[in-house]
Amino acid sequence: MVDKQVFIRGAKGIENTKWYQAGIKNGGQVEVAGKTFEVEYQPVKNAELIKQITAAYNKKYQGQYPIDLMVSDPVSKATVAVVKK
């Protein structure tokens, strides 16, 4: 989370993450505390924001598997903001 916004990343990058491709087109659903919410997946293109998100990933998941993958360049390009409809 950066600036109270939730972000997720496609572990196989933009081209090879199926949910990323479908989510960008169609949106999706997330479940939080037993409630389901319709959401949009908005691609993050701002390089500075991507750096901040990468730093947040490193801080939260330091030393855990697969942090090296999740902060790699191809995966960082597959960052989306999860936005409630």
Steps between C-alpha positions, in 0.01 A plus 500: 500500500629844405306816589206286622467344154521124439725378219564151366743362245484229239782258585544400136508858367256682276491258208489170689277567800149394395315675784688822418382493139142408595489743793613798294223427251218389729578590859441240764403429858685498830383367832586685819370402843235277345368770265540492122576818309500570127831661404691641207864419438671820388851460356763710675726677251657763728865396552533680835185333635627160382823565694298582813295182459818295454640651821177409681524140370862479617413636844199275553639177355874533573664159504186315390455297185446616221591864576780502239247415232238750619742794491659405166467738206257289289271445799514860617370603157194281569390712797133589526302714739195319638218755491149439633229565241 
